[in-house]
Amino acid sequence: MWEEKDIKKVLVSEDEIKARAAVLGKQIAQDYQGKSPLLVALLRGSVPFLAELLKHIDLDIQYDFMDVSSYEGTESIGDIKIIKDLDTSIIGMDILLVEDIVDTGRTIETVKKTLLNKGAKSVKVATLLDKPSRRVVDMKADYVGFAVENEFVVGFGMDFNQRYRCLPYVGVLKDECYQGK
């Protein structure tokens, strides 16, 4: 593939992602047994993870999408701008936020508070990747695919300037592909 020349190393393979999604899906199904949670995916990066996770949650679930922005340039500032809000009323619902990566935690923490203010009964977080070394707010995801170091990752929904999203794995982008851009 044309993109692979820009990848320093594969961090998490497609098979590892599928296996971990199966484990997480079973755990989510157990934890929400007897309930019908609403999975809320944050666009766009979380879509491949959501699609894989849905295959393994044996519950009557619904899903919806939000598109939020918390960036000014390349830095997360935590000031959430909702670009696309939910189409579903969430009053009294159990929500599972599905994210591609939790980095500083600012976006997820703000979205959680927003959903609770809109009447959600509970809000938990499932993330494919977690970068705890970058955390600036005290929050932990409830379901974590993989904890990763502070490297620039792309693939399986994650991008750099809208590129590399369709890689079937998570890779570390070569420094020269993003430095100085």
C-alpha atoms as a printed R data frame, in Angstrom:
    type eleno elety resid chain resno       x       y      z
1   ATOM     1    CA   MET     A     1   0.000   0.000  0.000
2   ATOM     2    CA   TRP     A     2   1.182   3.520 -0.714
3   ATOM     3    CA   GLU     A     3   0.763   4.547  2.943
4   ATOM     4    CA   GLU     A     4   2.962   1.801  4.345
5   ATOM     5    CA   LYS     A     5   6.166   3.559  3.257
6   ATOM     6    CA   ASP     A     6   5.336   6.246  5.849
7   ATOM     7    CA   ILE     A     7   4.924   3.804  8.755
8   ATOM     8    CA   LYS     A     8   7.858   3.403 11.145
9   ATOM     9    CA   LYS     A     9   6.401   0.261 12.752
10  ATOM    10    CA   VAL     A    10   3.137  -1.600 13.255
11  ATOM    11    CA   LEU     A    11   2.087  -1.012 16.854
12  ATOM    12    CA   VAL     A    12  -1.098  -3.108 16.941
13  ATOM    13    CA   SER     A    13  -1.927  -5.596 14.189
14  ATOM    14    CA   GLU     A    14  -5.351  -6.117 12.658
15  ATOM    15    CA   ASP     A    15  -5.568  -9.561 14.289
16  ATOM    16    CA   GLU     A    16  -4.690  -8.115 17.701
17  ATOM    17    CA   ILE     A    17  -7.390  -5.446 17.299
18  ATOM    18    CA   LYS     A    18 -10.018  -8.032 16.365
19  ATOM    19    CA   ALA     A    19  -9.073 -10.302 19.276
20  ATOM    20    CA   ARG     A    20  -9.124  -7.448 21.799
21  ATOM    21    CA   ALA     A    21 -12.459  -6.123 20.461
22  ATOM    22    CA   ALA     A    22 -13.927  -9.599 21.016
23  ATOM    23    CA   VAL     A    23 -12.762  -9.597 24.652
24  ATOM    24    CA   LEU     A    24 -14.026  -6.057 25.254
25  ATOM    25    CA   GLY     A    25 -17.353  -6.799 23.548
26  ATOM    26    CA   LYS     A    26 -17.970  -9.792 25.812
27  ATOM    27    CA   GLN     A    27 -17.083  -7.735 28.887
28  ATOM    28    CA   ILE     A    28 -19.398  -4.906 27.815
29  ATOM    29    CA   ALA     A    29 -22.225  -7.408 27.213
30  ATOM    30    CA   GLN     A    30 -21.734  -8.815 30.726
31  ATOM    31    CA   ASP     A    31 -21.543  -5.390 32.369
32  ATOM    32    CA   TYR     A    32 -24.684  -4.140 30.599
33  ATOM    33    CA   GLN     A    33 -26.660  -7.381 30.872
34  ATOM    34    CA   GLY     A    34 -30.386  -6.605 30.952
35  ATOM    35    CA   LYS     A    35 -29.814  -3.076 29.637
36  ATOM    36    CA   SER     A    36 -29.854  -1.495 26.189
37  ATOM    37    CA   PRO     A    37 -26.961   0.959 26.162
38  ATOM    38    CA   LEU     A    38 -26.512   3.617 23.519
39  ATOM    39    CA   LEU     A    39 -23.046   3.508 22.015
40  ATOM    40    CA   VAL     A    40 -21.927   7.001 21.040
41  ATOM    41    CA   ALA     A    41 -18.996   7.075 18.645
42  ATOM    42    CA   LEU     A    42 -16.964  10.233 18.262
43  ATOM    43    CA   LEU     A    43 -16.388  10.891 14.577
44  ATOM    44    CA   ARG     A    44 -14.418  10.054 12.593
45  ATOM    45    CA   GLY     A    45 -11.605   8.058 14.079
46  ATOM    46    CA   SER     A    46 -13.686   5.730 16.224
47  ATOM    47    CA   VAL     A    47 -15.818   4.312 13.385
48  ATOM    48    CA   PRO     A    48 -13.619   1.255 12.597
49  ATOM    49    CA   PHE     A    49 -13.344   0.412 16.310
50  ATOM    50    CA   LEU     A    50 -17.111   0.817 16.751
51  ATOM    51    CA   ALA     A    51 -17.755  -1.476 13.772
52  ATOM    52    CA   GLU     A    52 -15.446  -4.162 15.167
53  ATOM    53    CA   LEU     A    53 -16.775  -3.820 18.723
54  ATOM    54    CA   LEU     A    54 -20.435  -4.096 17.648
55  ATOM    55    CA   LYS     A    55 -19.796  -7.598 16.280
56  ATOM    56    CA   HIS     A    56 -18.992  -8.828 19.789
57  ATOM    57    CA   ILE     A    57 -21.644  -7.183 21.993
58  ATOM    58    CA   ASP     A    58 -24.493  -9.626 22.404
59  ATOM    59    CA   LEU     A    59 -27.105  -7.085 23.496
60  ATOM    60    CA   ASP     A    60 -29.932  -5.072 21.998
61  ATOM    61    CA   ILE     A    61 -27.935  -1.899 21.492
62  ATOM    62    CA   GLN     A    62 -28.277   1.292 19.537
63  ATOM    63    CA   TYR     A    63 -25.561   3.591 18.320
64  ATOM    64    CA   ASP     A    64 -25.286   7.213 17.347
65  ATOM    65    CA   PHE     A    65 -22.529   9.650 16.451
66  ATOM    66    CA   MET     A    66 -21.161  12.950 17.646
67  ATOM    67    CA   ASP     A    67 -18.562  15.059 15.936
68  ATOM    68    CA   VAL     A    68 -16.683  17.302 18.317
69  ATOM    69    CA   SER     A    69 -13.633  19.467 17.997
70  ATOM    70    CA   SER     A    70 -11.318  20.454 20.801
71  ATOM    71    CA   TYR     A    71  -8.276  21.496 18.830
72  ATOM    72    CA   GLU     A    72  -6.674  24.791 18.052
73  ATOM    73    CA   GLY     A    73  -3.975  24.056 15.502
74  ATOM    74    CA   THR     A    74  -2.399  20.793 16.648
75  ATOM    75    CA   GLU     A    75  -3.054  21.167 20.385
76  ATOM    76    CA   SER     A    76  -6.103  19.994 22.299
77  ATOM    77    CA   ILE     A    77  -7.481  22.868 24.349
78  ATOM    78    CA   GLY     A    78 -10.452  21.020 25.831
79  ATOM    79    CA   ASP     A    79 -12.929  23.686 24.749
80  ATOM    80    CA   ILE     A    80 -15.434  21.443 22.989
81  ATOM    81    CA   LYS     A    81 -17.197  22.598 19.881
82  ATOM    82    CA   ILE     A    82 -20.048  20.267 18.896
83  ATOM    83    CA   ILE     A    83 -20.107  19.986 15.121
84  ATOM    84    CA   LYS     A    84 -22.694  17.172 14.979
85  ATOM    85    CA   ASP     A    85 -24.862  16.404 17.984
86  ATOM    86    CA   LEU     A    86 -26.737  13.191 18.721
87  ATOM    87    CA   ASP     A    87 -29.900  12.403 16.805
88  ATOM    88    CA   THR     A    88 -31.241  10.417 19.763
89  ATOM    89    CA   SER     A    89 -32.666  11.663 23.061
90  ATOM    90    CA   ILE     A    90 -30.482  10.272 25.845
91  ATOM    91    CA   ILE     A    91 -32.606  11.077 28.871
92  ATOM    92    CA   GLY     A    92 -32.348   8.157 31.292
93  ATOM    93    CA   MET     A    93 -30.060   6.138 29.006
94  ATOM    94    CA   ASP     A    94 -26.831   4.290 29.740
95  ATOM    95    CA   ILE     A    95 -24.198   5.665 27.346
96  ATOM    96    CA   LEU     A    96 -20.973   4.023 26.239
97  ATOM    97    CA   LEU     A    97 -18.707   6.557 24.527
98  ATOM    98    CA   VAL     A    98 -16.567   4.876 21.879
99  ATOM    99    CA   GLU     A    99 -13.298   6.602 21.058
100 ATOM   100    CA   ASP     A   100 -10.260   5.784 18.955
101 ATOM   101    CA   ILE     A   101  -7.707   7.204 21.406
102 ATOM   102    CA   VAL     A   102  -7.759   8.894 24.796
103 ATOM   103    CA   ASP     A   103  -4.854  11.296 24.986
104 ATOM   104    CA   THR     A   104  -5.090  14.309 27.320
105 ATOM   105    CA   GLY     A   105  -8.577  13.211 28.393
106 ATOM   106    CA   ARG     A   106 -10.002  16.719 27.982
107 ATOM   107    CA   THR     A   107 -12.350  15.893 25.112
108 ATOM   108    CA   ILE     A   108 -13.752  12.729 26.689
109 ATOM   109    CA   GLU     A   109 -14.196  14.354 30.096
110 ATOM   110    CA   THR     A   110 -16.048  17.315 28.568
111 ATOM   111    CA   VAL     A   111 -18.243  15.090 26.373
112 ATOM   112    CA   LYS     A   112 -19.076  12.909 29.404
113 ATOM   113    CA   LYS     A   113 -20.175  15.979 31.384
114 ATOM   114    CA   THR     A   114 -22.203  17.228 28.404
115 ATOM   115    CA   LEU     A   115 -24.037  13.903 28.069
116 ATOM   116    CA   LEU     A   116 -24.767  13.726 31.799
117 ATOM   117    CA   ASN     A   117 -26.110  17.308 31.633
118 ATOM   118    CA   LYS     A   118 -28.390  16.177 28.777
119 ATOM   119    CA   GLY     A   119 -29.920  13.572 31.084
120 ATOM   120    CA   ALA     A   120 -27.883  10.403 30.532
121 ATOM   121    CA   LYS     A   121 -28.257   7.900 33.364
122 ATOM   122    CA   SER     A   122 -24.595   6.856 33.114
123 ATOM   123    CA   VAL     A   123 -21.635   7.445 30.817
124 ATOM   124    CA   LYS     A   124 -18.728   5.034 30.435
125 ATOM   125    CA   VAL     A   125 -15.846   5.086 27.936
126 ATOM   126    CA   ALA     A   126 -14.432   2.423 25.603
127 ATOM   127    CA   THR     A   127 -11.267   3.327 23.710
128 ATOM   128    CA   LEU     A   128  -9.098   1.419 21.297
129 ATOM   129    CA   LEU     A   129  -5.937   3.185 22.478
130 ATOM   130    CA   ASP     A   130  -5.040   4.899 25.729
131 ATOM   131    CA   LYS     A   131  -2.051   7.234 26.192
132 ATOM   132    CA   PRO     A   132  -1.957   7.677 29.973
133 ATOM   133    CA   SER     A   133   1.402   9.506 29.837
134 ATOM   134    CA   ARG     A   134  -0.327  12.433 28.068
135 ATOM   135    CA   ARG     A   135  -3.253  12.747 30.496
136 ATOM   136    CA   VAL     A   136  -3.902  16.233 31.873
137 ATOM   137    CA   VAL     A   137  -7.283  15.510 33.497
138 ATOM   138    CA   ASP     A   138  -7.986  12.800 36.033
139 ATOM   139    CA   MET     A   139 -10.013  10.309 34.004
140 ATOM   140    CA   LYS     A   140  -9.732   6.665 33.086
141 ATOM   141    CA   ALA     A   141 -11.473   4.785 30.310
142 ATOM   142    CA   ASP     A   142 -13.657   1.903 31.491
143 ATOM   143    CA   TYR     A   143 -12.700  -0.375 28.580
144 ATOM   144    CA   VAL     A   144  -9.240  -0.076 27.031
145 ATOM   145    CA   GLY     A   145  -8.011  -1.906 23.991
146 ATOM   146    CA   PHE     A   146  -4.312  -1.116 24.302
147 ATOM   147    CA   ALA     A   147  -2.219   1.265 26.399
148 ATOM   148    CA   VAL     A   148   0.409   2.915 24.181
149 ATOM   149    CA   GLU     A   149   3.409   5.157 24.601
150 ATOM   150    CA   ASN     A   150   3.474   8.754 23.434
151 ATOM   151    CA   GLU     A   151   4.048   8.108 19.731
152 ATOM   152    CA   PHE     A   152   2.261   9.568 16.710
153 ATOM   153    CA   VAL     A   153  -0.153   6.797 15.726
154 ATOM   154    CA   VAL     A   154  -2.291   6.398 12.627
155 ATOM   155    CA   GLY     A   155  -4.464   3.725 11.067
156 ATOM   156    CA   PHE     A   156  -7.658   1.908 12.017
157 ATOM   157    CA   GLY     A   157  -9.516   5.231 11.860
158 ATOM   158    CA   MET     A   158  -6.782   7.509 13.179
159 ATOM   159    CA   ASP     A   159  -5.309  10.009 10.788
160 ATOM   160    CA   PHE     A   160  -2.811  12.700 10.080
161 ATOM   161    CA   ASN     A   161  -4.378  15.397  7.881
162 ATOM   162    CA   GLN     A   162  -7.140  12.916  6.906
163 ATOM   163    CA   ARG     A   163  -4.597  10.363  5.609
164 ATOM   164    CA   TYR     A   164  -3.857   6.827  6.839
165 ATOM   165    CA   ARG     A   165  -7.344   6.229  8.344
166 ATOM   166    CA   CYS     A   166  -7.938   3.129  6.222
167 ATOM   167    CA   LEU     A   167  -4.872   1.189  7.315
168 ATOM   168    CA   PRO     A   168  -6.165  -2.067  8.855
169 ATOM   169    CA   TYR     A   169  -3.719  -1.769 11.790
170 ATOM   170    CA   VAL     A   170  -2.355   0.915 14.113
171 ATOM   171    CA   GLY     A   171   1.085   2.121 13.110
172 ATOM   172    CA   VAL     A   172   3.579   4.721 14.224
173 ATOM   173    CA   LEU     A   173   4.010   7.439 11.624
174 ATOM   174    CA   LYS     A   174   7.575   8.300 10.597
175 ATOM   175    CA   ASP     A   175   8.662  11.617 12.107
176 ATOM   176    CA   GLU     A   176   9.416  13.205  8.738
177 ATOM   177    CA   CYS     A   177   5.783  12.734  7.697
178 ATOM   178    CA   TYR     A   178   4.438  15.182 10.273
179 ATOM   179    CA   GLN     A   179   7.256  17.260 11.752
180 ATOM   180    CA   GLY     A   180   7.357  20.798 10.458
181 ATOM   181    CA   LYS     A   181   3.832  20.501  9.005
